[in-house]
C-alpha cells in the first residue's frame, strides 16, 4: 500500500510540534482531541484516542500481543475451573460474537 498522505512538521526546542491539518483530518481530531503515539519494531503509528479508551488497557494489550508473538509456545488452553468461572462472571450478558469490533484492530 502506498502513502496516501505525507506531511512534514518541525519539532521545537521544547519537543513540541504541530500536527498538520491533513493528518488531524485523517485522524478525525481537532482542538482538544487526543492522539496516541505507538512505537513498535515496525515504526511509529499515530492514532486517535477514543474518549473512553483507558491508556493502561491499551498498553497492557500491546504488551500481551508482543509477549504472545515472542513466546507463542506459552499459550495454553483454559483450565476447566477458569472456564466455569468465566461463564459465571458473564452469565446473563448479551454478547454477539459475530458483531464487528469497535476501535482499532491490528494483527
C-alpha positions as CSV (number, residue, x, y, z in Angstrom):
1,X,0.0,0.0,0.0
2,X,1.4,3.4,-1.0
3,X,1.5,6.5,1.1
4,X,-1.8,8.4,1.0
5,X,-0.7,11.4,2.9
6,X,2.8,12.7,3.7
7,X,3.1,15.8,5.7
8,X,6.1,17.4,7.5
9,X,6.4,19.1,10.9
10,X,9.2,20.7,12.8
11,X,10.0,19.8,16.4
12,X,10.6,22.8,18.6
13,X,13.4,23.1,21.3
14,X,10.7,22.0,23.8
15,X,10.0,18.9,21.8
16,X,6.6,20.2,20.6
17,X,5.2,20.1,17.1
18,X,2.1,21.0,15.2
19,X,0.1,18.1,13.7
20,X,-0.6,19.1,10.1
21,X,-4.2,19.8,9.2
22,X,-4.4,16.9,6.7
23,X,-3.2,14.5,9.4
24,X,-5.6,15.9,12.0
25,X,-8.5,15.4,9.5
26,X,-7.4,11.9,8.7
27,X,-7.3,11.0,12.4
28,X,-10.6,12.8,13.0
29,X,-9.2,15.0,15.7
30,X,-9.4,18.7,16.3
31,X,-8.6,21.2,19.1
32,X,-8.6,19.4,22.4
33,X,-8.6,15.9,20.8
34,X,-6.1,13.3,21.9
35,X,-3.7,11.2,19.9
36,X,-1.5,8.3,20.9
37,X,1.9,7.6,19.5
38,X,2.6,3.8,19.4
39,X,6.1,2.6,18.8
40,X,7.0,-1.0,17.9
41,X,9.6,-2.7,15.8
42,X,7.9,-1.6,12.6
43,X,8.0,2.0,13.4
44,X,5.7,4.7,14.9
45,X,1.9,5.0,14.4
46,X,-0.4,7.8,15.4
47,X,-4.0,7.0,16.3
48,X,-6.9,8.9,17.7
49,X,-7.6,8.2,21.4
50,X,-11.2,7.4,22.0
51,X,-12.6,9.3,25.0
52,X,-13.5,6.1,26.8
53,X,-10.2,4.4,26.0
54,X,-8.1,3.7,29.0
55,X,-4.4,4.1,28.1
56,X,-3.4,1.4,30.6
57,X,-5.5,-1.2,28.9
58,X,-4.1,-0.3,25.5
59,X,-0.5,-0.7,26.9
60,X,-1.4,-3.9,28.6
61,X,-2.9,-5.4,25.4
62,X,0.1,-4.3,23.4
63,X,2.4,-6.0,26.0
64,X,0.3,-9.2,25.8
65,X,0.4,-9.2,22.0
66,X,4.1,-8.6,22.0
67,X,4.7,-11.4,24.5
68,X,2.5,-13.8,22.5
69,X,4.5,-13.1,19.3
70,X,7.8,-13.7,21.2
71,X,6.7,-16.8,23.1
72,X,3.7,-18.5,21.3
73,X,4.6,-21.8,23.0
74,X,3.4,-20.4,26.3
75,X,-0.2,-20.2,25.1
76,X,-2.3,-22.8,26.9
77,X,-5.9,-23.8,26.9
78,X,-8.2,-22.5,29.7
79,X,-8.4,-24.8,32.7
80,X,-11.9,-26.2,33.2
81,X,-12.1,-24.3,36.5
82,X,-11.3,-21.0,34.8
83,X,-13.8,-21.7,32.0
84,X,-16.5,-22.3,34.6
85,X,-15.6,-19.0,36.5
86,X,-15.6,-17.0,33.2
87,X,-19.0,-18.5,32.4
88,X,-20.3,-17.5,35.8
89,X,-19.0,-13.9,35.5
90,X,-20.5,-13.4,32.1
91,X,-23.8,-15.1,32.8
92,X,-26.8,-13.0,31.6
93,X,-24.6,-10.7,29.5
94,X,-25.8,-10.2,25.9
95,X,-22.9,-11.0,23.5
96,X,-22.9,-11.2,19.8
97,X,-19.7,-13.0,18.9
98,X,-20.3,-12.1,15.2
99,X,-20.6,-8.4,15.8
100,X,-17.8,-6.2,14.4
101,X,-15.2,-5.0,16.9
102,X,-15.2,-1.3,17.6
103,X,-11.9,0.6,17.6
104,X,-8.5,-0.1,16.1
105,X,-7.7,-3.8,15.5
106,X,-4.3,-4.8,14.1
107,X,-2.8,-8.2,13.6
